[in-house]
Amino acid sequence: MPKIKTKDGIEIYYKDWGSGQPIVFSHGWPLSADDWDAQMLFFLNHGYRVIAHDRRGHGRSSQTGDGHDMDHYADDLAAVTAHLDLKNAVHVGHSTGGGEVVHYLARHGESRVAKAAILCAVPPLMLKTPANPNGLPKEVFDGFQTALAANRSQFYRDVASGPFYGYNRPGAKPSEAVIQNWWRQGMMGGAKAHYDGIVAFSQTDFTEDLKKISTPVLVMHSEDDQIVPYVAAGPLSAKLLKNGTLKTYKGFPHGMPTTEAATINADLLAFLKK
């Protein structure tokens, strides 16, 4: 399996398929590069080079006990892009991966990057604070950690079969295969990485990062996102970006890259071709 080793000795697994302009995909918590299957095959067939890595502690990357924060996530992404010597790349991040992309652009610069897209992403800040009244209370994320520590397998099953894909909505038709694939990806990773990752995605404030970015960024978010509330995320990120475009969906779940792949892929392709 292709892997690179970071400065602190962590092995990061990645996929690298095809040729052409590179698109780099950053996955959500607690998943892996596999969560981008529908996008990678689509864009590969449209003549792009597609790359996705497993975040440290996730998937097939090292299950290290530390470094589970946005600085390390961004540095690991930078290590992958440098190893592959990517130029004119498009970065696409979902959920926590959207935060990773934003922090990477702000922390490592945009010289290798042409465009970016963040989908149902955690920036600017998920946590409720006096300055961010529409965020979620810290108790919500404390509850995630408690549930993970008590029975990670059951917690992941509950997330996938409920709010992540909107399968708890009236009239929803849950896909057992989609639920099992989410659970499979989650259980491949390390409990410590996922436990710490909850703090990373919920408490990192990306406000200043967003202000630094001049690259064109497509912000894609659904009003019915039950994981990252729309009112505290997408519209605010688009306003903070120098060159941000907001694309709002109605009725799509947080996991829309999977359940609504045809629409998401078409909209991403249109953005890339602009």
C-alpha atoms as an extended CHARMM CRD file, in Angstrom:
* protein
*
       274  EXT
         1         1  MET       CA              0.0000000000        0.0000000000        0.0000000000  PROA      1               0.0000000000
         2         2  PRO       CA              1.3730000000        3.4570000000       -0.8660000000  PROA      2               0.0000000000
         3         3  LYS       CA              2.3350000000        5.3790000000        2.2550000000  PROA      3               0.0000000000
         4         4  ILE       CA              4.4810000000        8.3240000000        3.1880000000  PROA      4               0.0000000000
         5         5  LYS       CA              6.2050000000        8.9510000000        6.5010000000  PROA      5               0.0000000000
         6         6  THR       CA              5.7110000000       12.3270000000        8.1920000000  PROA      6               0.0000000000
         7         7  LYS       CA              8.3460000000       14.3010000000       10.0860000000  PROA      7               0.0000000000
         8         8  ASP       CA              7.1400000000       12.7720000000       13.3450000000  PROA      8               0.0000000000
         9         9  GLY       CA              7.3020000000        9.2290000000       11.9790000000  PROA      9               0.0000000000
        10        10  ILE       CA              3.6300000000        8.6260000000       11.2060000000  PROA      10              0.0000000000
        11        11  GLU       CA              2.7450000000        6.5640000000        8.1420000000  PROA      11              0.0000000000
        12        12  ILE       CA             -0.0160000000        8.1210000000        6.0500000000  PROA      12              0.0000000000
        13        13  TYR       CA             -1.7750000000        5.8670000000        3.5520000000  PROA      13              0.0000000000
        14        14  TYR       CA             -2.9720000000        7.3950000000        0.2820000000  PROA      14              0.0000000000
        15        15  LYS       CA             -4.5680000000        6.4840000000       -3.0460000000  PROA      15              0.0000000000
        16        16  ASP       CA             -3.3570000000        8.1090000000       -6.2650000000  PROA      16              0.0000000000
        17        17  TRP       CA             -5.1940000000        7.2280000000       -9.4560000000  PROA      17              0.0000000000
        18        18  GLY       CA             -5.0650000000        8.5770000000      -13.0010000000  PROA      18              0.0000000000
        19        19  SER       CA             -3.4640000000       11.6320000000      -14.5490000000  PROA      19              0.0000000000
        20        20  GLY       CA             -4.4360000000       15.1900000000      -15.3580000000  PROA      20              0.0000000000
        21        21  GLN       CA             -5.2570000000       18.0170000000      -12.9620000000  PROA      21              0.0000000000
        22        22  PRO       CA             -5.0840000000       16.6150000000       -9.4160000000  PROA      22              0.0000000000
        23        23  ILE       CA             -8.0650000000       16.6150000000       -7.0630000000  PROA      23              0.0000000000
        24        24  VAL       CA             -7.1780000000       15.8830000000       -3.4430000000  PROA      24              0.0000000000
        25        25  PHE       CA             -9.9660000000       14.6360000000       -1.1640000000  PROA      25              0.0000000000
        26        26  SER       CA             -9.9560000000       15.0310000000        2.6420000000  PROA      26              0.0000000000
        27        27  HSD       CA            -12.4330000000       12.7830000000        4.4510000000  PROA      27              0.0000000000
        28        28  GLY       CA            -14.6870000000       13.3690000000        7.4340000000  PROA      28              0.0000000000
        29        29  TRP       CA            -14.5280000000       12.0040000000       10.9730000000  PROA      29              0.0000000000
        30        30  PRO       CA            -14.0890000000        9.0650000000       11.7480000000  PROA      30              0.0000000000
        31        31  LEU       CA            -13.8740000000        7.7020000000        8.2190000000  PROA      31              0.0000000000
        32        32  SER       CA            -11.1810000000        7.0820000000        5.5900000000  PROA      32              0.0000000000
        33        33  ALA       CA            -10.2910000000        7.7520000000        1.9820000000  PROA      33              0.0000000000
        34        34  ASP       CA            -12.8690000000        5.1010000000        1.0680000000  PROA      34              0.0000000000
        35        35  ASP       CA            -15.6540000000        7.5870000000        1.8220000000  PROA      35              0.0000000000
        36        36  TRP       CA            -14.7700000000        9.3350000000       -1.4420000000  PROA      36              0.0000000000
        37        37  ASP       CA            -15.3000000000        6.2860000000       -3.7000000000  PROA      37              0.0000000000
        38        38  ALA       CA            -18.2040000000        7.8650000000       -5.6050000000  PROA      38              0.0000000000
        39        39  GLN       CA            -16.2580000000       11.0830000000       -6.2370000000  PROA      39              0.0000000000
        40        40  MET       CA            -12.9160000000        9.4610000000       -7.0850000000  PROA      40              0.0000000000
        41        41  LEU       CA            -14.3930000000        7.1400000000       -9.7030000000  PROA      41              0.0000000000
        42        42  PHE       CA            -16.4730000000        9.9550000000      -11.1940000000  PROA      42              0.0000000000
        43        43  PHE       CA            -13.6140000000       12.4190000000      -11.5590000000  PROA      43              0.0000000000
        44        44  LEU       CA            -11.1810000000        9.7300000000      -12.6800000000  PROA      44              0.0000000000
        45        45  ASN       CA            -13.5600000000        8.9940000000      -15.5330000000  PROA      45              0.0000000000
        46        46  HSD       CA            -13.6400000000       12.7180000000      -16.3640000000  PROA      46              0.0000000000
        47        47  GLY       CA             -9.8940000000       12.8960000000      -16.8850000000  PROA      47              0.0000000000
        48        48  TYR       CA             -8.6840000000       14.0410000000      -13.4960000000  PROA      48              0.0000000000
        49        49  ARG       CA             -5.9830000000       12.6220000000      -11.2410000000  PROA      49              0.0000000000
        50        50  VAL       CA             -7.6490000000       11.7260000000       -7.9380000000  PROA      50              0.0000000000
        51        51  ILE       CA             -5.8780000000       11.4470000000       -4.5860000000  PROA      51              0.0000000000
        52        52  ALA       CA             -7.1840000000       10.6910000000       -1.1110000000  PROA      52              0.0000000000
        53        53  HSD       CA             -5.3900000000        9.8580000000        2.1180000000  PROA      53              0.0000000000
        54        54  ASP       CA             -6.3850000000        8.3280000000        5.4340000000  PROA      54              0.0000000000
        55        55  ARG       CA             -5.9370000000       10.8980000000        8.1880000000  PROA      55              0.0000000000
        56        56  ARG       CA             -3.5140000000        9.9010000000       10.9570000000  PROA      56              0.0000000000
        57        57  GLY       CA             -5.2130000000        7.4390000000       13.2900000000  PROA      57              0.0000000000
        58        58  HSD       CA             -7.8540000000        6.6940000000       10.6540000000  PROA      58              0.0000000000
        59        59  GLY       CA             -8.2080000000        3.9030000000        8.1030000000  PROA      59              0.0000000000
        60        60  ARG       CA             -4.8770000000        2.3650000000        7.1140000000  PROA      60              0.0000000000
        61        61  SER       CA             -2.6450000000        5.1160000000        8.5070000000  PROA      61              0.0000000000
        62        62  SER       CA             -0.6930000000        4.7420000000       11.7530000000  PROA      62              0.0000000000
        63        63  GLN       CA             -2.8200000000        4.4820000000       14.8760000000  PROA      63              0.0000000000
        64        64  THR       CA             -0.6830000000        6.9530000000       16.7860000000  PROA      64              0.0000000000
        65        65  GLY       CA             -1.6780000000        8.1080000000       20.2410000000  PROA      65              0.0000000000
        66        66  ASP       CA             -1.0560000000       11.7990000000       19.6800000000  PROA      66              0.0000000000
        67        67  GLY       CA             -1.0800000000       14.5630000000       17.0810000000  PROA      67              0.0000000000
        68        68  HSD       CA             -4.8420000000       14.4800000000       16.5960000000  PROA      68              0.0000000000
        69        69  ASP       CA             -5.3320000000       18.1910000000       16.0010000000  PROA      69              0.0000000000
        70        70  MET       CA             -5.7870000000       20.4800000000       13.0190000000  PROA      70              0.0000000000
        71        71  ASP       CA             -2.1430000000       21.5260000000       12.8950000000  PROA      71              0.0000000000
        72        72  HSD       CA             -1.0220000000       17.9250000000       12.4250000000  PROA      72              0.0000000000
        73        73  TYR       CA             -3.8970000000       17.1850000000       10.0260000000  PROA      73              0.0000000000
        74        74  ALA       CA             -2.8820000000       20.1370000000        7.8290000000  PROA      74              0.0000000000
        75        75  ASP       CA              0.8070000000       19.2350000000        8.0260000000  PROA      75              0.0000000000
        76        76  ASP       CA              0.0640000000       15.6360000000        7.0300000000  PROA      76              0.0000000000
        77        77  LEU       CA             -1.9170000000       16.8600000000        4.0270000000  PROA      77              0.0000000000
        78        78  ALA       CA              0.9860000000       19.1390000000        3.1090000000  PROA      78              0.0000000000
        79        79  ALA       CA              3.3560000000       16.1830000000        3.3640000000  PROA      79              0.0000000000
        80        80  VAL       CA              1.2220000000       14.1980000000        0.9030000000  PROA      80              0.0000000000
        81        81  THR       CA              1.0090000000       17.0700000000       -1.5910000000  PROA      81              0.0000000000
        82        82  ALA       CA              4.7590000000       17.7040000000       -1.3560000000  PROA      82              0.0000000000
        83        83  HSD       CA              5.6150000000       14.0100000000       -1.7360000000  PROA      83              0.0000000000
        84        84  LEU       CA              3.4980000000       13.8310000000       -4.8830000000  PROA      84              0.0000000000
        85        85  ASP       CA              4.7240000000       17.2830000000       -5.9910000000  PROA      85              0.0000000000
        86        86  LEU       CA              1.1870000000       18.3750000000       -6.8100000000  PROA      86              0.0000000000
        87        87  LYS       CA              0.6250000000       21.6130000000       -8.7130000000  PROA      87              0.0000000000
        88        88  ASN       CA             -2.5810000000       23.3920000000       -9.7340000000  PROA      88              0.0000000000
        89        89  ALA       CA             -4.4500000000       21.0590000000       -7.3890000000  PROA      89              0.0000000000
        90        90  VAL       CA             -8.0850000000       21.1890000000       -6.3470000000  PROA      90              0.0000000000
        91        91  HSD       CA             -8.7120000000       20.3800000000       -2.6720000000  PROA      91              0.0000000000
        92        92  VAL       CA            -12.0830000000       18.9750000000       -1.6340000000  PROA      92              0.0000000000
        93        93  GLY       CA            -12.9210000000       18.4070000000        2.0340000000  PROA      93              0.0000000000
        94        94  HSD       CA            -16.0300000000       17.0020000000        3.7030000000  PROA      94              0.0000000000
        95        95  SER       CA            -16.9610000000       17.8110000000        7.3050000000  PROA      95              0.0000000000
        96        96  THR       CA            -13.7430000000       17.5830000000        9.3810000000  PROA      96              0.0000000000
        97        97  GLY       CA            -11.9090000000       17.2870000000        6.0730000000  PROA      97              0.0000000000
        98        98  GLY       CA            -13.2320000000       20.7230000000        5.1460000000  PROA      98              0.0000000000
        99        99  GLY       CA            -11.5540000000       22.1060000000        8.2410000000  PROA      99              0.0000000000
       100       100  GLU       CA             -8.3840000000       20.2750000000        7.2770000000  PROA      100             0.0000000000
       101       101  VAL       CA             -8.4250000000       21.8790000000        3.8170000000  PROA      101             0.0000000000
       102       102  VAL       CA             -9.0560000000       25.3710000000        5.1900000000  PROA      102             0.0000000000
       103       103  HSD       CA             -6.2710000000       25.0450000000        7.7790000000  PROA      103             0.0000000000
       104       104  TYR       CA             -3.8990000000       23.5900000000        5.1720000000  PROA      104             0.0000000000
       105       105  LEU       CA             -4.4560000000       26.5320000000        2.8110000000  PROA      105             0.0000000000
       106       106  ALA       CA             -3.9670000000       29.0910000000        5.5750000000  PROA      106             0.0000000000
       107       107  ARG       CA             -1.0130000000       27.3420000000        7.2050000000  PROA      107             0.0000000000
       108       108  HSD       CA              0.9240000000       26.1670000000        4.1330000000  PROA      108             0.0000000000
       109       109  GLY       CA             -0.0610000000       28.6730000000        1.4890000000  PROA      109             0.0000000000
       110       110  GLU       CA             -1.8380000000       28.3870000000       -1.8330000000  PROA      110             0.0000000000
       111       111  SER       CA              1.0610000000       28.0910000000       -4.2800000000  PROA      111             0.0000000000
       112       112  ARG       CA              0.1420000000       24.5000000000       -5.1870000000  PROA      112             0.0000000000
       113       113  VAL       CA             -3.6080000000       25.1050000000       -5.2640000000  PROA      113             0.0000000000
       114       114  ALA       CA             -6.0240000000       26.2090000000       -8.0050000000  PROA      114             0.0000000000
       115       115  LYS       CA             -9.3810000000       25.8730000000       -6.2520000000  PROA      115             0.0000000000
       116       116  ALA       CA            -11.0180000000       24.2880000000       -3.2270000000  PROA      116             0.0000000000
       117       117  ALA       CA            -14.4180000000       23.0460000000       -2.1320000000  PROA      117             0.0000000000
       118       118  ILE       CA            -15.6980000000       22.3780000000        1.3600000000  PROA      118             0.0000000000
       119       119  LEU       CA            -18.8020000000       20.2380000000        1.8610000000  PROA      119             0.0000000000
       120       120  CYS       CA            -20.8930000000       20.3210000000        5.0500000000  PROA      120             0.0000000000
       121       121  ALA       CA            -17.6640000000       21.4690000000        6.6470000000  PROA      121             0.0000000000
       122       122  VAL       CA            -16.9540000000       22.3550000000       10.2800000000  PROA      122             0.0000000000
       123       123  PRO       CA            -15.5800000000       25.9180000000        9.7660000000  PROA      123             0.0000000000
       124       124  PRO       CA            -15.7620000000       28.5650000000       11.0030000000  PROA      124             0.0000000000
       125       125  LEU       CA            -16.4870000000       27.0300000000       14.4520000000  PROA      125             0.0000000000
       126       126  MET       CA            -18.8600000000       24.3020000000       15.6040000000  PROA      126             0.0000000000
       127       127  LEU       CA            -18.7240000000       25.1160000000       19.3200000000  PROA      127             0.0000000000
       128       128  LYS       CA            -21.2630000000       27.5080000000       20.8260000000  PROA      128             0.0000000000
       129       129  THR       CA            -19.5740000000       30.5780000000       22.3150000000  PROA      129             0.0000000000
       130       130  PRO       CA            -20.7300000000       34.1380000000       23.0650000000  PROA      130             0.0000000000
       131       131  ALA       CA            -19.3460000000       35.1290000000       19.6420000000  PROA      131             0.0000000000
       132       132  ASN       CA            -20.8450000000       32.0320000000       17.9740000000  PROA      132             0.0000000000
       133       133  PRO       CA            -24.3400000000       31.6890000000       19.4680000000  PROA      133             0.0000000000
       134       134  ASN       CA            -25.6120000000       29.3290000000       16.7570000000  PROA      134             0.0000000000
       135       135  GLY       CA            -22.9700000000       26.7020000000       17.4860000000  PROA      135             0.0000000000
       136       136  LEU       CA            -23.5630000000       23.5160000000       19.4540000000  PROA      136             0.0000000000
       137       137  PRO       CA            -23.0440000000       23.4030000000       23.2450000000  PROA      137             0.0000000000
       138       138  LYS       CA            -19.8820000000       21.7270000000       24.4910000000  PROA      138             0.0000000000
       139       139  GLU       CA            -22.0720000000       19.1310000000       26.2300000000  PROA      139             0.0000000000
       140       140  VAL       CA            -23.0290000000       17.7340000000       22.8180000000  PROA      140             0.0000000000
       141       141  PHE       CA            -19.4090000000       16.9320000000       21.9910000000  PROA      141             0.0000000000
       142       142  ASP       CA            -18.7120000000       15.6770000000       25.5140000000  PROA      142             0.0000000000
       143       143  GLY       CA            -21.5770000000       13.2700000000       24.9000000000  PROA      143             0.0000000000
       144       144  PHE       CA            -19.9500000000       12.0680000000       21.6930000000  PROA      144             0.0000000000
       145       145  GLN       CA            -16.7640000000       11.2540000000       23.6010000000  PROA      145             0.0000000000
       146       146  THR       CA            -18.6920000000        9.4850000000       26.3580000000  PROA      146             0.0000000000
       147       147  ALA       CA            -20.6080000000        7.3510000000       23.8530000000  PROA      147             0.0000000000
       148       148  LEU       CA            -17.4310000000        6.5240000000       21.9220000000  PROA      148             0.0000000000
       149       149  ALA       CA            -15.5890000000        5.4520000000       25.0570000000  PROA      149             0.0000000000
       150       150  ALA       CA            -18.5040000000        3.3640000000       26.3040000000  PROA      150             0.0000000000
       151       151  ASN       CA            -19.2420000000        1.4410000000       23.0880000000  PROA      151             0.0000000000
       152       152  ARG       CA            -17.6120000000        2.7730000000       19.9490000000  PROA      152             0.0000000000
       153       153  SER       CA            -19.1470000000        0.1150000000       17.7130000000  PROA      153             0.0000000000
       154       154  GLN       CA            -22.6970000000        0.9040000000       18.8280000000  PROA      154             0.0000000000
       155       155  PHE       CA            -22.0900000000        4.6620000000       18.6680000000  PROA      155             0.0000000000
       156       156  TYR       CA            -20.8930000000        4.4300000000       15.0760000000  PROA      156             0.0000000000
       157       157  ARG       CA            -23.8200000000        2.2540000000       14.1450000000  PROA      157             0.0000000000
       158       158  ASP       CA            -26.2100000000        4.8160000000       15.6770000000  PROA      158             0.0000000000
       159       159  VAL       CA            -24.6120000000        7.7770000000       13.8950000000  PROA      159             0.0000000000
       160       160  ALA       CA            -24.6630000000        6.0970000000       10.4860000000  PROA      160             0.0000000000
       161       161  SER       CA            -28.2040000000        4.7420000000       10.7920000000  PROA      161             0.0000000000
       162       162  GLY       CA            -29.5080000000        8.0640000000       12.1020000000  PROA      162             0.0000000000
       163       163  PRO       CA            -28.4830000000       11.6860000000       11.6240000000  PROA      163             0.0000000000
       164       164  PHE       CA            -25.3920000000       11.3330000000        9.3970000000  PROA      164             0.0000000000
       165       165  TYR       CA            -27.3780000000       10.2210000000        6.3530000000  PROA      165             0.0000000000
       166       166  GLY       CA            -30.7360000000       11.5920000000        7.4600000000  PROA      166             0.0000000000
       167       167  TYR       CA            -32.0940000000        8.0960000000        7.9010000000  PROA      167             0.0000000000
       168       168  ASN       CA            -33.9560000000        9.3040000000       11.0030000000  PROA      168             0.0000000000
       169       169  ARG       CA            -36.1270000000       11.6210000000        8.8890000000  PROA      169             0.0000000000
       170       170  PRO       CA            -39.7620000000       10.6760000000        8.1110000000  PROA      170             0.0000000000
       171       171  GLY       CA            -40.0090000000        8.7220000000        4.8880000000  PROA      171             0.0000000000
       172       172  ALA       CA            -36.2730000000        8.0270000000        4.6920000000  PROA      172             0.0000000000
       173       173  LYS       CA            -35.1780000000        4.7470000000        3.1600000000  PROA      173             0.0000000000
       174       174  PRO       CA            -32.0330000000        3.6220000000        4.9820000000  PROA      174             0.0000000000
       175       175  SER       CA            -29.4300000000        1.7020000000        3.0080000000  PROA      175             0.0000000000
       176       176  GLU       CA            -27.9610000000       -1.0830000000        5.1020000000  PROA      176             0.0000000000
       177       177  ALA       CA            -24.9200000000       -1.1910000000        2.8120000000  PROA      177             0.0000000000
       178       178  VAL       CA            -24.2190000000        2.5220000000        3.3470000000  PROA      178             0.0000000000
       179       179  ILE       CA            -24.6320000000        2.1480000000        7.1210000000  PROA      179             0.0000000000
       180       180  GLN       CA            -22.3070000000       -0.8510000000        7.2540000000  PROA      180             0.0000000000
       181       181  ASN       CA            -19.7000000000        0.8890000000        5.1060000000  PROA      181             0.0000000000
       182       182  TRP       CA            -19.6580000000        3.8970000000        7.4420000000  PROA      182             0.0000000000
       183       183  TRP       CA            -19.3170000000        1.5660000000       10.4460000000  PROA      183             0.0000000000
       184       184  ARG       CA            -16.5650000000       -0.4020000000        8.7000000000  PROA      184             0.0000000000
       185       185  GLN       CA            -14.5200000000        2.6930000000        7.9700000000  PROA      185             0.0000000000
       186       186  GLY       CA            -14.9380000000        3.9880000000       11.4950000000  PROA      186             0.0000000000
       187       187  MET       CA            -13.8990000000        0.7470000000       13.1440000000  PROA      187             0.0000000000
       188       188  MET       CA            -10.7700000000        0.5370000000       10.9700000000  PROA      188             0.0000000000
       189       189  GLY       CA             -9.3860000000        3.5790000000       12.7400000000  PROA      189             0.0000000000
       190       190  GLY       CA             -8.1110000000        4.0700000000       16.2670000000  PROA      190             0.0000000000
       191       191  ALA       CA            -10.3110000000        4.9240000000       19.2340000000  PROA      191             0.0000000000
       192       192  LYS       CA             -7.7900000000        7.4450000000       20.5960000000  PROA      192             0.0000000000
       193       193  ALA       CA             -7.5820000000        9.3120000000       17.2940000000  PROA      193             0.0000000000
       194       194  HSD       CA            -11.3490000000        9.4600000000       17.0360000000  PROA      194             0.0000000000
       195       195  TYR       CA            -11.8030000000       10.4920000000       20.6760000000  PROA      195             0.0000000000
       196       196  ASP       CA             -9.3120000000       13.3550000000       20.3370000000  PROA      196             0.0000000000
       197       197  GLY       CA            -10.6350000000       14.2070000000       16.8980000000  PROA      197             0.0000000000
       198       198  ILE       CA            -13.9700000000       15.2390000000       18.4080000000  PROA      198             0.0000000000
       199       199  VAL       CA            -12.1770000000       18.1010000000       20.1670000000  PROA      199             0.0000000000
       200       200  ALA       CA            -10.2560000000       18.9570000000       16.9930000000  PROA      200             0.0000000000
       201       201  PHE       CA            -13.3200000000       19.2930000000       14.7880000000  PROA      201             0.0000000000
       202       202  SER       CA            -15.5630000000       20.9710000000       17.3660000000  PROA      202             0.0000000000
       203       203  GLN       CA            -13.2700000000       23.4380000000       19.1180000000  PROA      203             0.0000000000
       204       204  THR       CA            -10.9400000000       24.6520000000       16.3620000000  PROA      204             0.0000000000
       205       205  ASP       CA            -11.7900000000       28.2060000000       15.3010000000  PROA      205             0.0000000000
       206       206  PHE       CA            -11.0930000000       28.6340000000       11.5740000000  PROA      206             0.0000000000
       207       207  THR       CA            -12.1950000000       32.2740000000       11.3520000000  PROA      207             0.0000000000
       208       208  GLU       CA             -8.7360000000       33.7240000000       10.7560000000  PROA      208             0.0000000000
       209       209  ASP       CA             -7.8290000000       30.8600000000        8.4080000000  PROA      209             0.0000000000
       210       210  LEU       CA            -10.8150000000       31.6200000000        6.1980000000  PROA      210             0.0000000000
       211       211  LYS       CA             -9.9080000000       35.3090000000        6.0160000000  PROA      211             0.0000000000
       212       212  LYS       CA             -6.4140000000       34.4640000000        4.7140000000  PROA      212             0.0000000000
       213       213  ILE       CA             -7.5560000000       32.3800000000        1.7380000000  PROA      213             0.0000000000
       214       214  SER       CA             -7.7470000000       34.0230000000       -1.6920000000  PROA      214             0.0000000000
       215       215  THR       CA             -8.1820000000       30.8290000000       -3.7500000000  PROA      215             0.0000000000
       216       216  PRO       CA            -11.7210000000       30.3530000000       -5.1560000000  PROA      216             0.0000000000
       217       217  VAL       CA            -13.6390000000       28.1670000000       -2.7100000000  PROA      217             0.0000000000
       218       218  LEU       CA            -17.0280000000       26.5520000000       -3.2590000000  PROA      218             0.0000000000
       219       219  VAL       CA            -18.9070000000       26.1570000000        0.0340000000  PROA      219             0.0000000000
       220       220  MET       CA            -21.5300000000       23.4110000000       -0.2520000000  PROA      220             0.0000000000
       221       221  HSD       CA            -23.9130000000       22.8820000000        2.6500000000  PROA      221             0.0000000000
       222       222  SER       CA            -27.4240000000       21.6030000000        3.2530000000  PROA      222             0.0000000000
       223       223  GLU       CA            -29.9920000000       23.3460000000        5.3940000000  PROA      223             0.0000000000
       224       224  ASP       CA            -30.9740000000       19.9130000000        6.7610000000  PROA      224             0.0000000000
       225       225  ASP       CA            -27.4660000000       18.9760000000        7.9460000000  PROA      225             0.0000000000
       226       226  GLN       CA            -27.9690000000       17.3870000000       11.3760000000  PROA      226             0.0000000000
       227       227  ILE       CA            -24.2530000000       17.0780000000       12.1820000000  PROA      227             0.0000000000
       228       228  VAL       CA            -22.8170000000       20.5030000000       11.2820000000  PROA      228             0.0000000000
       229       229  PRO       CA            -25.6360000000       23.0670000000       11.6260000000  PROA      229             0.0000000000
       230       230  TYR       CA            -26.0300000000       25.1610000000        8.4770000000  PROA      230             0.0000000000
       231       231  VAL       CA            -26.6150000000       28.4280000000       10.3770000000  PROA      231             0.0000000000
       232       232  ALA       CA            -23.2340000000       28.1660000000       12.1230000000  PROA      232             0.0000000000
       233       233  ALA       CA            -21.2120000000       26.9640000000        9.1530000000  PROA      233             0.0000000000
       234       234  GLY       CA            -21.6740000000       27.2950000000        5.3820000000  PROA      234             0.0000000000
       235       235  PRO       CA            -23.0110000000       30.8640000000        5.0360000000  PROA      235             0.0000000000
       236       236  LEU       CA            -20.5460000000       32.2270000000        7.5890000000  PROA      236             0.0000000000
       237       237  SER       CA            -17.5790000000       30.5380000000        5.8960000000  PROA      237             0.0000000000
       238       238  ALA       CA            -18.5970000000       31.8840000000        2.4960000000  PROA      238             0.0000000000
       239       239  LYS       CA            -18.7470000000       35.4290000000        3.8960000000  PROA      239             0.0000000000
       240       240  LEU       CA            -15.3290000000       35.1720000000        5.5520000000  PROA      240             0.0000000000
       241       241  LEU       CA            -13.6170000000       33.8880000000        2.4080000000  PROA      241             0.0000000000
       242       242  LYS       CA            -12.2130000000       36.4550000000       -0.0300000000  PROA      242             0.0000000000
       243       243  ASN       CA            -13.4210000000       34.4200000000       -2.9940000000  PROA      243             0.0000000000
       244       244  GLY       CA            -16.1000000000       32.1360000000       -1.5950000000  PROA      244             0.0000000000
       245       245  THR       CA            -19.2760000000       30.9180000000       -3.3090000000  PROA      245             0.0000000000
       246       246  LEU       CA            -22.1100000000       29.3940000000       -1.2910000000  PROA      246             0.0000000000
       247       247  LYS       CA            -24.1420000000       26.5240000000       -2.7280000000  PROA      247             0.0000000000
       248       248  THR       CA            -27.1060000000       25.6860000000       -0.4950000000  PROA      248             0.0000000000
       249       249  TYR       CA            -29.0890000000       22.4500000000       -0.6580000000  PROA      249             0.0000000000
       250       250  LYS       CA            -32.4770000000       21.6590000000        0.8380000000  PROA      250             0.0000000000
       251       251  GLY       CA            -33.2390000000       18.2890000000        2.3820000000  PROA      251             0.0000000000
       252       252  PHE       CA            -29.7950000000       16.7570000000        1.8160000000  PROA      252             0.0000000000
       253       253  PRO       CA            -28.1060000000       15.0440000000        4.7840000000  PROA      253             0.0000000000
       254       254  HSD       CA            -24.6270000000       15.6380000000        6.1800000000  PROA      254             0.0000000000
       255       255  GLY       CA            -23.4370000000       12.5980000000        4.2370000000  PROA      255             0.0000000000
       256       256  MET       CA            -24.6240000000       14.0400000000        0.9270000000  PROA      256             0.0000000000
       257       257  PRO       CA            -21.4510000000       13.1170000000       -1.0160000000  PROA      257             0.0000000000
       258       258  THR       CA            -22.6580000000        9.5050000000       -0.6750000000  PROA      258             0.0000000000
       259       259  THR       CA            -26.4500000000        9.7140000000       -0.7340000000  PROA      259             0.0000000000
       260       260  GLU       CA            -26.6330000000       12.5410000000       -3.2830000000  PROA      260             0.0000000000
       261       261  ALA       CA            -23.4600000000       11.7470000000       -5.2200000000  PROA      261             0.0000000000
       262       262  ALA       CA            -24.9140000000       12.4880000000       -8.6610000000  PROA      262             0.0000000000
       263       263  THR       CA            -25.8790000000       16.0430000000       -7.7090000000  PROA      263             0.0000000000
       264       264  ILE       CA            -22.7320000000       16.7480000000       -5.6850000000  PROA      264             0.0000000000
       265       265  ASN       CA            -20.4250000000       15.4080000000       -8.3990000000  PROA      265             0.0000000000
       266       266  ALA       CA            -22.1390000000       17.4380000000      -11.1160000000  PROA      266             0.0000000000
       267       267  ASP       CA            -21.9270000000       20.6380000000       -9.0640000000  PROA      267             0.0000000000
       268       268  LEU       CA            -18.2610000000       20.0550000000       -8.2520000000  PROA      268             0.0000000000
       269       269  LEU       CA            -17.4800000000       19.3720000000      -11.9140000000  PROA      269             0.0000000000
       270       270  ALA       CA            -19.2160000000       22.5830000000      -12.9580000000  PROA      270             0.0000000000
       271       271  PHE       CA            -17.1630000000       24.5310000000      -10.3860000000  PROA      271             0.0000000000
       272       272  LEU       CA            -13.9380000000       22.9670000000      -11.6340000000  PROA      272             0.0000000000
       273       273  LYS       CA            -14.7280000000       23.8520000000      -15.2480000000  PROA      273             0.0000000000
       274       274  LYS       CA            -15.4690000000       27.5320000000      -14.5340000000  PROA      274             0.0000000000
